[in-house]
């Protein structure tokens, strides 16, 4: 069986996983901005992952990165470790 993938996988290694299992993990975590999500969509991403608590800024109620990626059916993975 041969699998052909035209889509792309993007993993963001910010180093934030070093704070896993601490209170700091949930405070001031790295995240993507909407413009980055639009770029990833334009690049035909299939999956986007990050090594922090969320791919969006959690200080507000808006989730522009989730909204942009999921509208294009791009999978999101959070809480990655040891990238």
PDB file of N, CA, C and O in Angstrom:
ATOM      1  N   UNK A   1       0.845  -1.168   0.000  1.00  0.00           N
ATOM      2  CA  UNK A   1       0.000   0.000   0.000  1.00  0.00           C
ATOM      3  C   UNK A   1       0.894   1.236   0.000  1.00  0.00           C
ATOM      4  O   UNK A   1       1.850   1.321   0.770  1.00  0.00           O
ATOM      5  N   UNK A   2       0.582   2.172  -0.850  1.00  0.00           N
ATOM      6  CA  UNK A   2       1.319   3.424  -0.928  1.00  0.00           C
ATOM      7  C   UNK A   2       0.384   4.570  -0.581  1.00  0.00           C
ATOM      8  O   UNK A   2      -0.714   4.686  -1.125  1.00  0.00           O
ATOM      9  N   UNK A   3       0.834   5.397   0.318  1.00  0.00           N
ATOM     10  CA  UNK A   3       0.059   6.578   0.687  1.00  0.00           C
ATOM     11  C   UNK A   3       0.715   7.810   0.085  1.00  0.00           C
ATOM     12  O   UNK A   3       1.916   8.020   0.249  1.00  0.00           O
ATOM     13  N   UNK A   4      -0.049   8.601  -0.589  1.00  0.00           N
ATOM     14  CA  UNK A   4       0.456   9.843  -1.173  1.00  0.00           C
ATOM     15  C   UNK A   4      -0.184  11.010  -0.426  1.00  0.00           C
ATOM     16  O   UNK A   4      -1.409  11.110  -0.357  1.00  0.00           O
ATOM     17  N   UNK A   5       0.622  11.864   0.116  1.00  0.00           N
ATOM     18  CA  UNK A   5       0.128  13.017   0.872  1.00  0.00           C
ATOM     19  C   UNK A   5       0.476  14.288   0.129  1.00  0.00           C
ATOM     20  O   UNK A   5       1.649  14.571  -0.114  1.00  0.00           O
ATOM     21  N   UNK A   6      -0.516  15.038  -0.224  1.00  0.00           N
ATOM     22  CA  UNK A   6      -0.287  16.343  -0.834  1.00  0.00           C
ATOM     23  C   UNK A   6      -0.303  17.425   0.241  1.00  0.00           C
ATOM     24  O   UNK A   6       0.225  18.519   0.043  1.00  0.00           O
ATOM     25  N   UNK A   7      -0.908  17.111   1.369  1.00  0.00           N
ATOM     26  CA  UNK A   7      -0.991  18.072   2.462  1.00  0.00           C
ATOM     27  C   UNK A   7       0.301  18.077   3.261  1.00  0.00           C
ATOM     28  O   UNK A   7       1.172  17.227   3.075  1.00  0.00           O
ATOM     29  N   UNK A   8       0.406  19.052   4.154  1.00  0.00           N
ATOM     30  CA  UNK A   8       1.621  19.223   4.936  1.00  0.00           C
ATOM     31  C   UNK A   8       1.308  19.208   6.423  1.00  0.00           C
ATOM     32  O   UNK A   8       0.205  19.550   6.848  1.00  0.00           O
ATOM     33  N   UNK A   9       2.289  18.809   7.192  1.00  0.00           N
ATOM     34  CA  UNK A   9       2.222  18.759   8.638  1.00  0.00           C
ATOM     35  C   UNK A   9       3.152  19.834   9.188  1.00  0.00           C
ATOM     36  O   UNK A   9       4.321  19.902   8.807  1.00  0.00           O
ATOM     37  N   UNK A  10       2.634  20.675  10.083  1.00  0.00           N
ATOM     38  CA  UNK A  10       3.446  21.728  10.689  1.00  0.00           C
ATOM     39  C   UNK A  10       3.419  21.549  12.201  1.00  0.00           C
ATOM     40  O   UNK A  10       2.346  21.541  12.805  1.00  0.00           O
ATOM     41  N   UNK A  11       4.597  21.403  12.820  1.00  0.00           N
ATOM     42  CA  UNK A  11       4.717  21.275  14.261  1.00  0.00           C
ATOM     43  C   UNK A  11       5.557  22.430  14.788  1.00  0.00           C
ATOM     44  O   UNK A  11       6.649  22.697  14.286  1.00  0.00           O
ATOM     45  N   UNK A  12       5.040  23.109  15.799  1.00  0.00           N
ATOM     46  CA  UNK A  12       5.734  24.250  16.373  1.00  0.00           C
ATOM     47  C   UNK A  12       6.370  23.848  17.697  1.00  0.00           C
ATOM     48  O   UNK A  12       5.683  23.539  18.671  1.00  0.00           O
ATOM     49  N   UNK A  13       7.712  23.860  17.706  1.00  0.00           N
ATOM     50  CA  UNK A  13       8.488  23.534  18.894  1.00  0.00           C
ATOM     51  C   UNK A  13       8.948  24.845  19.524  1.00  0.00           C
ATOM     52  O   UNK A  13       9.950  25.428  19.111  1.00  0.00           O
ATOM     53  N   UNK A  14       8.203  25.296  20.526  1.00  0.00           N
ATOM     54  CA  UNK A  14       8.527  26.567  21.184  1.00  0.00           C
ATOM     55  C   UNK A  14       9.364  26.362  22.443  1.00  0.00           C
ATOM     56  O   UNK A  14       9.863  27.322  23.031  1.00  0.00           O
ATOM     57  N   UNK A  15       9.513  25.111  22.849  1.00  0.00           N
ATOM     58  CA  UNK A  15      10.229  24.825  24.092  1.00  0.00           C
ATOM     59  C   UNK A  15       9.342  24.910  25.325  1.00  0.00           C
ATOM     60  O   UNK A  15       9.812  24.728  26.448  1.00  0.00           O
ATOM     61  N   UNK A  16       8.052  25.189  25.114  1.00  0.00           N
ATOM     62  CA  UNK A  16       7.137  25.380  26.247  1.00  0.00           C
ATOM     63  C   UNK A  16       6.864  24.087  26.994  1.00  0.00           C
ATOM     64  O   UNK A  16       6.444  24.127  28.151  1.00  0.00           O
ATOM     65  N   UNK A  17       7.087  22.957  26.372  1.00  0.00           N
ATOM     66  CA  UNK A  17       6.839  21.685  27.048  1.00  0.00           C
ATOM     67  C   UNK A  17       7.710  21.508  28.285  1.00  0.00           C
ATOM     68  O   UNK A  17       7.436  20.636  29.110  1.00  0.00           O
ATOM     69  N   UNK A  18       8.753  22.320  28.428  1.00  0.00           N
ATOM     70  CA  UNK A  18       9.587  22.244  29.631  1.00  0.00           C
ATOM     71  C   UNK A  18       8.801  22.616  30.888  1.00  0.00           C
ATOM     72  O   UNK A  18       9.206  22.276  31.999  1.00  0.00           O
ATOM     73  N   UNK A  19       7.679  23.315  30.712  1.00  0.00           N
ATOM     74  CA  UNK A  19       6.864  23.725  31.858  1.00  0.00           C
ATOM     75  C   UNK A  19       5.705  22.773  32.133  1.00  0.00           C
ATOM     76  O   UNK A  19       4.873  23.035  33.000  1.00  0.00           O
ATOM     77  N   UNK A  20       5.653  21.658  31.386  1.00  0.00           N
ATOM     78  CA  UNK A  20       4.589  20.684  31.573  1.00  0.00           C
ATOM     79  C   UNK A  20       4.524  20.258  33.046  1.00  0.00           C
ATOM     80  O   UNK A  20       5.552  20.071  33.697  1.00  0.00           O
ATOM     81  N   UNK A  21       3.336  20.115  33.540  1.00  0.00           N
ATOM     82  CA  UNK A  21       3.069  19.680  34.913  1.00  0.00           C
ATOM     83  C   UNK A  21       3.463  20.724  35.953  1.00  0.00           C
ATOM     84  O   UNK A  21       3.733  20.395  37.109  1.00  0.00           O
ATOM     85  N   UNK A  22       3.494  21.995  35.523  1.00  0.00           N
ATOM     86  CA  UNK A  22       3.716  23.107  36.453  1.00  0.00           C
ATOM     87  C   UNK A  22       2.612  24.137  36.232  1.00  0.00           C
ATOM     88  O   UNK A  22       1.928  24.110  35.208  1.00  0.00           O
ATOM     89  N   UNK A  23       2.443  25.029  37.177  1.00  0.00           N
ATOM     90  CA  UNK A  23       1.451  26.103  37.027  1.00  0.00           C
ATOM     91  C   UNK A  23       1.827  27.047  35.898  1.00  0.00           C
ATOM     92  O   UNK A  23       0.947  27.607  35.244  1.00  0.00           O
ATOM     93  N   UNK A  24       3.112  27.232  35.659  1.00  0.00           N
ATOM     94  CA  UNK A  24       3.568  28.152  34.608  1.00  0.00           C
ATOM     95  C   UNK A  24       3.121  27.704  33.220  1.00  0.00           C
ATOM     96  O   UNK A  24       2.986  28.533  32.320  1.00  0.00           O
ATOM     97  N   UNK A  25       2.894  26.427  33.037  1.00  0.00           N
ATOM     98  CA  UNK A  25       2.485  25.895  31.738  1.00  0.00           C
ATOM     99  C   UNK A  25       1.239  26.600  31.207  1.00  0.00           C
ATOM    100  O   UNK A  25       1.076  26.755  29.997  1.00  0.00           O
ATOM    101  N   UNK A  26       0.365  27.023  32.113  1.00  0.00           N
ATOM    102  CA  UNK A  26      -0.910  27.634  31.733  1.00  0.00           C
ATOM    103  C   UNK A  26      -0.867  29.159  31.658  1.00  0.00           C
ATOM    104  O   UNK A  26      -1.860  29.783  31.283  1.00  0.00           O
ATOM    105  N   UNK A  27       0.261  29.763  32.005  1.00  0.00           N
ATOM    106  CA  UNK A  27       0.372  31.226  32.053  1.00  0.00           C
ATOM    107  C   UNK A  27       1.294  31.750  30.949  1.00  0.00           C
ATOM    108  O   UNK A  27       2.424  31.285  30.798  1.00  0.00           O
ATOM    109  N   UNK A  28       0.805  32.708  30.195  1.00  0.00           N
ATOM    110  CA  UNK A  28       1.619  33.381  29.166  1.00  0.00           C
ATOM    111  C   UNK A  28       2.252  32.407  28.177  1.00  0.00           C
ATOM    112  O   UNK A  28       3.406  32.579  27.783  1.00  0.00           O
ATOM    113  N   UNK A  29       1.512  31.404  27.784  1.00  0.00           N
ATOM    114  CA  UNK A  29       2.027  30.389  26.874  1.00  0.00           C
ATOM    115  C   UNK A  29       2.161  30.944  25.452  1.00  0.00           C
ATOM    116  O   UNK A  29       1.452  31.879  25.081  1.00  0.00           O
ATOM    117  N   UNK A  30       3.062  30.372  24.665  1.00  0.00           N
ATOM    118  CA  UNK A  30       3.173  30.769  23.254  1.00  0.00           C
ATOM    119  C   UNK A  30       1.952  30.297  22.476  1.00  0.00           C
ATOM    120  O   UNK A  30       1.318  29.302  22.829  1.00  0.00           O
ATOM    121  N   UNK A  31       1.637  31.022  21.421  1.00  0.00           N
ATOM    122  CA  UNK A  31       0.480  30.712  20.584  1.00  0.00           C
ATOM    123  C   UNK A  31       0.715  31.294  19.197  1.00  0.00           C
ATOM    124  O   UNK A  31       1.657  32.058  18.986  1.00  0.00           O
ATOM    125  N   UNK A  32      -0.143  30.928  18.256  1.00  0.00           N
ATOM    126  CA  UNK A  32      -0.052  31.473  16.901  1.00  0.00           C
ATOM    127  C   UNK A  32      -1.012  32.652  16.759  1.00  0.00           C
ATOM    128  O   UNK A  32      -1.956  32.796  17.537  1.00  0.00           O
ATOM    129  N   UNK A  33      -0.762  33.478  15.773  1.00  0.00           N
ATOM    130  CA  UNK A  33      -1.668  34.583  15.468  1.00  0.00           C
ATOM    131  C   UNK A  33      -2.485  34.215  14.233  1.00  0.00           C
ATOM    132  O   UNK A  33      -2.131  33.292  13.499  1.00  0.00           O
ATOM    133  N   UNK A  34      -3.560  34.928  14.013  1.00  0.00           N
ATOM    134  CA  UNK A  34      -4.457  34.619  12.908  1.00  0.00           C
ATOM    135  C   UNK A  34      -3.743  34.632  11.558  1.00  0.00           C
ATOM    136  O   UNK A  34      -4.027  33.801  10.696  1.00  0.00           O
ATOM    137  N   UNK A  35      -2.824  35.567  11.377  1.00  0.00           N
ATOM    138  CA  UNK A  35      -2.095  35.655  10.109  1.00  0.00           C
ATOM    139  C   UNK A  35      -1.289  34.370   9.849  1.00  0.00           C
ATOM    140  O   UNK A  35      -1.178  33.923   8.708  1.00  0.00           O
ATOM    141  N   UNK A  36      -0.740  33.795  10.899  1.00  0.00           N
ATOM    142  CA  UNK A  36      -0.012  32.529  10.755  1.00  0.00           C
ATOM    143  C   UNK A  36      -0.962  31.412  10.338  1.00  0.00           C
ATOM    144  O   UNK A  36      -0.623  30.582   9.496  1.00  0.00           O
ATOM    145  N   UNK A  37      -2.147  31.397  10.929  1.00  0.00           N
ATOM    146  CA  UNK A  37      -3.148  30.389  10.569  1.00  0.00           C
ATOM    147  C   UNK A  37      -3.558  30.529   9.106  1.00  0.00           C
ATOM    148  O   UNK A  37      -3.733  29.531   8.408  1.00  0.00           O
ATOM    149  N   UNK A  38      -3.708  31.753   8.652  1.00  0.00           N
ATOM    150  CA  UNK A  38      -4.054  31.986   7.248  1.00  0.00           C
ATOM    151  C   UNK A  38      -2.931  31.479   6.333  1.00  0.00           C
ATOM    152  O   UNK A  38      -3.193  30.859   5.302  1.00  0.00           O
ATOM    153  N   UNK A  39      -1.690  31.749   6.719  1.00  0.00           N
ATOM    154  CA  UNK A  39      -0.537  31.273   5.948  1.00  0.00           C
ATOM    155  C   UNK A  39      -0.525  29.749   5.882  1.00  0.00           C
ATOM    156  O   UNK A  39      -0.313  29.172   4.816  1.00  0.00           O
ATOM    157  N   UNK A  40      -0.754  29.101   7.020  1.00  0.00           N
ATOM    158  CA  UNK A  40      -0.762  27.641   7.052  1.00  0.00           C
ATOM    159  C   UNK A  40      -1.862  27.083   6.159  1.00  0.00           C
ATOM    160  O   UNK A  40      -1.669  26.066   5.491  1.00  0.00           O
ATOM    161  N   UNK A  41      -3.000  27.738   6.146  1.00  0.00           N
ATOM    162  CA  UNK A  41      -4.078  27.333   5.247  1.00  0.00           C
ATOM    163  C   UNK A  41      -3.677  27.498   3.797  1.00  0.00           C
ATOM    164  O   UNK A  41      -3.962  26.634   2.966  1.00  0.00           O
ATOM    165  N   UNK A  42      -3.014  28.608   3.487  1.00  0.00           N
ATOM    166  CA  UNK A  42      -2.552  28.849   2.117  1.00  0.00           C
ATOM    167  C   UNK A  42      -1.503  27.829   1.682  1.00  0.00           C
ATOM    168  O   UNK A  42      -1.367  27.533   0.495  1.00  0.00           O
ATOM    169  N   UNK A  43      -0.765  27.295   2.656  1.00  0.00           N
ATOM    170  CA  UNK A  43       0.260  26.283   2.366  1.00  0.00           C
ATOM    171  C   UNK A  43      -0.320  24.875   2.294  1.00  0.00           C
ATOM    172  O   UNK A  43       0.414  23.899   2.137  1.00  0.00           O
ATOM    173  N   UNK A  44      -1.640  24.777   2.409  1.00  0.00           N
ATOM    174  CA  UNK A  44      -2.351  23.506   2.354  1.00  0.00           C
ATOM    175  C   UNK A  44      -1.945  22.569   3.471  1.00  0.00           C
ATOM    176  O   UNK A  44      -1.732  21.376   3.257  1.00  0.00           O
ATOM    177  N   UNK A  45      -1.839  23.130   4.674  1.00  0.00           N
ATOM    178  CA  UNK A  45      -1.530  22.307   5.835  1.00  0.00           C
ATOM    179  C   UNK A  45      -2.618  21.258   6.028  1.00  0.00           C
ATOM    180  O   UNK A  45      -3.789  21.494   5.730  1.00  0.00           O
ATOM    181  N   UNK A  46      -2.216  20.114   6.523  1.00  0.00           N
ATOM    182  CA  UNK A  46      -3.147  19.048   6.872  1.00  0.00           C
ATOM    183  C   UNK A  46      -3.343  19.021   8.386  1.00  0.00           C
ATOM    184  O   UNK A  46      -4.444  18.770   8.877  1.00  0.00           O
ATOM    185  N   UNK A  47      -2.255  19.286   9.121  1.00  0.00           N
ATOM    186  CA  UNK A  47      -2.264  19.232  10.569  1.00  0.00           C
ATOM    187  C   UNK A  47      -1.297  20.283  11.100  1.00  0.00           C
ATOM    188  O   UNK A  47      -0.224  20.494  10.535  1.00  0.00           O
ATOM    189  N   UNK A  48      -1.687  20.945  12.200  1.00  0.00           N
ATOM    190  CA  UNK A  48      -0.824  21.913  12.867  1.00  0.00           C
ATOM    191  C   UNK A  48      -0.770  21.535  14.343  1.00  0.00           C
ATOM    192  O   UNK A  48      -1.805  21.351  14.984  1.00  0.00           O
ATOM    193  N   UNK A  49       0.439  21.420  14.873  1.00  0.00           N
ATOM    194  CA  UNK A  49       0.614  21.071  16.274  1.00  0.00           C
ATOM    195  C   UNK A  49       1.514  22.054  16.988  1.00  0.00           C
ATOM    196  O   UNK A  49       2.360  22.700  16.370  1.00  0.00           O
ATOM    197  N   UNK A  50       1.326  22.166  18.301  1.00  0.00           N
ATOM    198  CA  UNK A  50       2.131  23.073  19.117  1.00  0.00           C
ATOM    199  C   UNK A  50       2.394  22.427  20.471  1.00  0.00           C
ATOM    200  O   UNK A  50       1.592  21.624  20.949  1.00  0.00           O
ATOM    201  N   UNK A  51       3.505  22.774  21.080  1.00  0.00           N
ATOM    202  CA  UNK A  51       3.888  22.196  22.365  1.00  0.00           C
ATOM    203  C   UNK A  51       3.477  23.078  23.542  1.00  0.00           C
ATOM    204  O   UNK A  51       4.198  23.166  24.537  1.00  0.00           O
ATOM    205  N   UNK A  52       2.339  23.722  23.431  1.00  0.00           N
ATOM    206  CA  UNK A  52       1.840  24.521  24.551  1.00  0.00           C
ATOM    207  C   UNK A  52       0.378  24.179  24.807  1.00  0.00           C
ATOM    208  O   UNK A  52      -0.207  23.326  24.140  1.00  0.00           O
ATOM    209  N   UNK A  53      -0.191  24.861  25.781  1.00  0.00           N
ATOM    210  CA  UNK A  53      -1.546  24.560  26.234  1.00  0.00           C
ATOM    211  C   UNK A  53      -2.613  24.861  25.177  1.00  0.00           C
ATOM    212  O   UNK A  53      -3.659  24.213  25.154  1.00  0.00           O
ATOM    213  N   UNK A  54      -2.358  25.826  24.312  1.00  0.00           N
ATOM    214  CA  UNK A  54      -3.356  26.195  23.311  1.00  0.00           C
ATOM    215  C   UNK A  54      -2.678  26.827  22.115  1.00  0.00           C
ATOM    216  O   UNK A  54      -1.613  27.432  22.243  1.00  0.00           O
ATOM    217  N   UNK A  55      -3.287  26.691  20.961  1.00  0.00           N
ATOM    218  CA  UNK A  55      -2.759  27.286  19.737  1.00  0.00           C
ATOM    219  C   UNK A  55      -3.214  28.738  19.587  1.00  0.00           C
ATOM    220  O   UNK A  55      -2.665  29.490  18.783  1.00  0.00           O
ATOM    221  N   UNK A  56      -4.231  29.123  20.378  1.00  0.00           N
ATOM    222  CA  UNK A  56      -4.738  30.498  20.414  1.00  0.00           C
ATOM    223  C   UNK A  56      -4.336  31.174  21.722  1.00  0.00           C
ATOM    224  O   UNK A  56      -4.024  30.508  22.709  1.00  0.00           O
ATOM    225  N   UNK A  57      -4.348  32.482  21.715  1.00  0.00           N
ATOM    226  CA  UNK A  57      -4.164  33.269  22.923  1.00  0.00           C
ATOM    227  C   UNK A  57      -5.387  33.039  23.813  1.00  0.00           C
ATOM    228  O   UNK A  57      -6.518  33.248  23.374  1.00  0.00           O
ATOM    229  N   UNK A  58      -5.173  32.619  25.037  1.00  0.00           N
ATOM    230  CA  UNK A  58      -6.294  32.312  25.925  1.00  0.00           C
ATOM    231  C   UNK A  58      -6.665  33.470  26.839  1.00  0.00           C
ATOM    232  O   UNK A  58      -7.476  33.299  27.749  1.00  0.00           O
ATOM    233  N   UNK A  59      -6.090  34.637  26.614  1.00  0.00           N
ATOM    234  CA  UNK A  59      -6.410  35.780  27.473  1.00  0.00           C
ATOM    235  C   UNK A  59      -7.747  36.426  27.105  1.00  0.00           C
ATOM    236  O   UNK A  59      -8.271  37.231  27.875  1.00  0.00           O
ATOM    237  N   UNK A  60      -8.299  36.090  25.955  1.00  0.00           N
ATOM    238  CA  UNK A  60      -9.589  36.627  25.522  1.00  0.00           C
ATOM    239  C   UNK A  60     -10.554  35.514  25.185  1.00  0.00           C
ATOM    240  O   UNK A  60     -10.282  34.341  25.442  1.00  0.00           O
ATOM    241  N   UNK A  61     -11.682  35.886  24.610  1.00  0.00           N
ATOM    242  CA  UNK A  61     -12.707  34.902  24.258  1.00  0.00           C
ATOM    243  C   UNK A  61     -12.623  34.454  22.806  1.00  0.00           C
ATOM    244  O   UNK A  61     -13.205  33.432  22.443  1.00  0.00           O
ATOM    245  N   UNK A  62     -11.909  35.201  21.972  1.00  0.00           N
ATOM    246  CA  UNK A  62     -11.808  34.869  20.552  1.00  0.00           C
ATOM    247  C   UNK A  62     -10.798  33.744  20.331  1.00  0.00           C
ATOM    248  O   UNK A  62      -9.824  33.612  21.073  1.00  0.00           O
ATOM    249  N   UNK A  63     -11.042  32.954  19.324  1.00  0.00           N
ATOM    250  CA  UNK A  63     -10.142  31.861  18.936  1.00  0.00           C
ATOM    251  C   UNK A  63      -9.899  31.923  17.432  1.00  0.00           C
ATOM    252  O   UNK A  63     -10.319  31.021  16.708  1.00  0.00           O
ATOM    253  N   UNK A  64      -9.229  32.970  16.947  1.00  0.00           N
ATOM    254  CA  UNK A  64      -9.088  33.130  15.502  1.00  0.00           C
ATOM    255  C   UNK A  64      -8.265  32.034  14.832  1.00  0.00           C
ATOM    256  O   UNK A  64      -8.512  31.711  13.671  1.00  0.00           O
ATOM    257  N   UNK A  65      -7.311  31.467  15.524  1.00  0.00           N
ATOM    258  CA  UNK A  65      -6.493  30.417  14.917  1.00  0.00           C
ATOM    259  C   UNK A  65      -7.326  29.143  14.771  1.00  0.00           C
ATOM    260  O   UNK A  65      -7.336  28.523  13.708  1.00  0.00           O
ATOM    261  N   UNK A  66      -8.022  28.757  15.836  1.00  0.00           N
ATOM    262  CA  UNK A  66      -8.921  27.606  15.737  1.00  0.00           C
ATOM    263  C   UNK A  66      -9.938  27.821  14.616  1.00  0.00           C
ATOM    264  O   UNK A  66     -10.147  26.941  13.781  1.00  0.00           O
ATOM    265  N   UNK A  67     -10.560  28.982  14.605  1.00  0.00           N
ATOM    266  CA  UNK A  67     -11.597  29.286  13.618  1.00  0.00           C
ATOM    267  C   UNK A  67     -11.058  29.176  12.201  1.00  0.00           C
ATOM    268  O   UNK A  67     -11.686  28.567  11.335  1.00  0.00           O
ATOM    269  N   UNK A  68      -9.898  29.764  11.969  1.00  0.00           N
ATOM    270  CA  UNK A  68      -9.299  29.767  10.628  1.00  0.00           C
ATOM    271  C   UNK A  68      -8.895  28.364  10.196  1.00  0.00           C
ATOM    272  O   UNK A  68      -9.201  27.945   9.079  1.00  0.00           O
ATOM    273  N   UNK A  69      -8.209  27.635  11.075  1.00  0.00           N
ATOM    274  CA  UNK A  69      -7.737  26.302  10.704  1.00  0.00           C
ATOM    275  C   UNK A  69      -8.887  25.314  10.550  1.00  0.00           C
ATOM    276  O   UNK A  69      -8.937  24.561   9.578  1.00  0.00           O
ATOM    277  N   UNK A  70      -9.803  25.314  11.500  1.00  0.00           N
ATOM    278  CA  UNK A  70     -10.895  24.342  11.437  1.00  0.00           C
ATOM    279  C   UNK A  70     -11.845  24.624  10.279  1.00  0.00           C
ATOM    280  O   UNK A  70     -12.449  23.699   9.736  1.00  0.00           O
ATOM    281  N   UNK A  71     -11.983  25.890   9.896  1.00  0.00           N
ATOM    282  CA  UNK A  71     -12.814  26.217   8.733  1.00  0.00           C
ATOM    283  C   UNK A  71     -12.241  25.593   7.462  1.00  0.00           C
ATOM    284  O   UNK A  71     -12.975  25.321   6.512  1.00  0.00           O
ATOM    285  N   UNK A  72     -10.938  25.371   7.452  1.00  0.00           N
ATOM    286  CA  UNK A  72     -10.277  24.736   6.303  1.00  0.00           C
ATOM    287  C   UNK A  72     -10.042  23.248   6.535  1.00  0.00           C
ATOM    288  O   UNK A  72      -9.317  22.595   5.785  1.00  0.00           O
ATOM    289  N   UNK A  73     -10.665  22.729   7.580  1.00  0.00           N
ATOM    290  CA  UNK A  73     -10.554  21.311   7.938  1.00  0.00           C
ATOM    291  C   UNK A  73      -9.116  20.893   8.205  1.00  0.00           C
ATOM    292  O   UNK A  73      -8.696  19.803   7.815  1.00  0.00           O
ATOM    293  N   UNK A  74      -8.364  21.762   8.870  1.00  0.00           N
ATOM    294  CA  UNK A  74      -6.987  21.480   9.268  1.00  0.00           C
ATOM    295  C   UNK A  74      -7.020  21.019  10.721  1.00  0.00           C
ATOM    296  O   UNK A  74      -7.545  21.712  11.593  1.00  0.00           O
ATOM    297  N   UNK A  75      -6.455  19.845  10.966  1.00  0.00           N
ATOM    298  CA  UNK A  75      -6.422  19.290  12.312  1.00  0.00           C
ATOM    299  C   UNK A  75      -5.475  20.085  13.204  1.00  0.00           C
ATOM    300  O   UNK A  75      -4.481  20.636  12.732  1.00  0.00           O
ATOM    301  N   UNK A  76      -5.793  20.140  14.503  1.00  0.00           N
ATOM    302  CA  UNK A  76      -4.991  20.856  15.494  1.00  0.00           C
ATOM    303  C   UNK A  76      -4.626  19.888  16.610  1.00  0.00           C
ATOM    304  O   UNK A  76      -5.476  19.162  17.125  1.00  0.00           O
ATOM    305  N   UNK A  77      -3.349  19.889  16.974  1.00  0.00           N
ATOM    306  CA  UNK A  77      -2.882  19.104  18.125  1.00  0.00           C
ATOM    307  C   UNK A  77      -2.161  20.051  19.072  1.00  0.00           C
ATOM    308  O   UNK A  77      -1.336  20.863  18.654  1.00  0.00           O
ATOM    309  N   UNK A  78      -2.490  19.933  20.366  1.00  0.00           N
ATOM    310  CA  UNK A  78      -1.861  20.753  21.398  1.00  0.00           C
ATOM    311  C   UNK A  78      -1.185  19.834  22.421  1.00  0.00           C
ATOM    312  O   UNK A  78      -1.395  18.621  22.403  1.00  0.00           O
ATOM    313  N   UNK A  79      -0.390  20.401  23.292  1.00  0.00           N
ATOM    314  CA  UNK A  79       0.270  19.675  24.394  1.00  0.00           C
ATOM    315  C   UNK A  79       1.331  18.680  23.909  1.00  0.00           C
ATOM    316  O   UNK A  79       1.549  17.657  24.558  1.00  0.00           O
ATOM    317  N   UNK A  80       1.983  18.956  22.797  1.00  0.00           N
ATOM    318  CA  UNK A  80       3.032  18.068  22.308  1.00  0.00           C
ATOM    319  C   UNK A  80       4.284  18.187  23.194  1.00  0.00           C
ATOM    320  O   UNK A  80       4.558  19.257  23.736  1.00  0.00           O
ATOM    321  N   UNK A  81       5.024  17.113  23.336  1.00  0.00           N
ATOM    322  CA  UNK A  81       6.247  17.125  24.144  1.00  0.00           C
ATOM    323  C   UNK A  81       7.390  16.473  23.366  1.00  0.00           C
ATOM    324  O   UNK A  81       7.184  15.618  22.506  1.00  0.00           O
ATOM    325  N   UNK A  82       8.585  16.907  23.700  1.00  0.00           N
ATOM    326  CA  UNK A  82       9.815  16.312  23.152  1.00  0.00           C
ATOM    327  C   UNK A  82       9.892  16.340  21.637  1.00  0.00           C
ATOM    328  O   UNK A  82      10.305  15.365  21.008  1.00  0.00           O
ATOM    329  N   UNK A  83       9.496  17.459  21.056  1.00  0.00           N
ATOM    330  CA  UNK A  83       9.608  17.591  19.605  1.00  0.00           C
ATOM    331  C   UNK A  83      11.073  17.645  19.196  1.00  0.00           C
ATOM    332  O   UNK A  83      11.379  17.756  18.009  1.00  0.00           O
TER     333      UNK A  83
END
